């Protein structure tokens, strides 16, 4: 299905009718080559959960929502209908040439290196050939002021705010805006956070799958770019029996916090919090602060012993 020229930011519904032949078919799943396609199987106008058994002669539609926000130029993507009994794979291609309906300045919005101690703000201007209002913002890691717009105009101005508590690991995020003309726009916000006092990771310590029959080790690094830092005081909640070690890596500048989860934790998902108390001395003044990282883990049963090798024939 070639849609020709489409305004970038439109959500375009595309329909692929089908009919099952003289034998029944089983539809296992719908796969996509790009997140811009959101497919579903419909019978008699209602979405059907997959996998689905379709009797012989069944008529239906594969409905694909083509989300063009954030793309420009020639765009092509494929939704593949995958089935079994008998096995089949049917590619359904959607293509279009995407024309921007507005201009965003600047795009991307590059804030460079920020300190992260105070909020950073920048203005973004959106211009279009026809008057429009901005109705809703989906701002990601940042905040957006000036939405909804007061009135329709050829030019709208919004203010992007990077909050002071944005985490150290962030480098890029995207702002998506919805307008009253039924279209959307998206632009990138780039920045690097270089705090005087830093923690890596800064918000979450995700341990993933951990074995129930042995200890699990993880680390968090803490340091300062200016001044000096006392050895952090650390405590872990939610994981009884866990041990914490604070190891100096660079005297009065950088430390490594080693978290050791014990063997024998209950099976299943677990979460807790790593609390840090920090004393940072800079320019003759001492700043006390507390930080808390969310800690998550999935405790899984120990793997059984490997099966014995088959007997060797003589």
C-alpha angles and dihedrals in degrees: 000000000000109000095190115214116000132175108252107244096044123124103220121193113216124190128205109187118205141176127206115236128232093297127060119256135204118219109207104181149326116245125195132202092209137026089236088081120074108183131185136173116239130192119186089350096306128107115248124212115236139269092049134174111225118197120225113284095021113155120207146139135246102217116200123190107209108206108196099178112131097016132105136184124009112359127182129173137166135223112196123206107213121194145166140209086068103020115234140162119199118186115210111195126203120190137173143156106242119212120193112243094199143021122240120202119226104017113198099028102219114193094176116205116354128186098225092218094105136019117276120214133193134172123235123196123209119195129185139174093243129043114267143168128221109232108177140012129212099190108175112202094353135060128243125212125193098048126151096041117235094230142349115280142153089249130040127185125205131181120227115209122196103199121228092242096056106135124258095242095061117110106151138016136167132235117208121193129190119213133201092249090072093256134112134210132201134195135176127245114204128190144140121223115218106174122186086231113038138182126193117228090025105191113012138028103203111190097179117199113000126185118247094216101056143039121272122213128203136164140214121193123212127185149143132236093202132030123358136300128212118223106283122246109228135187131177122212126195099031110082114210095020119145128216126201125187112208121187112228097174120014111262091344113068136020138180119218112207116203117198118190113202127236117257101049114156114268122258137044117335133181137184141147136261109215119201127192111199134192111197120183117198131157091359095303128104119222118198119202141164126216129186126200122195111236120203133179141163111221110210131188118264117267112257122243117284113265117260115259116257116263114270117240116239 
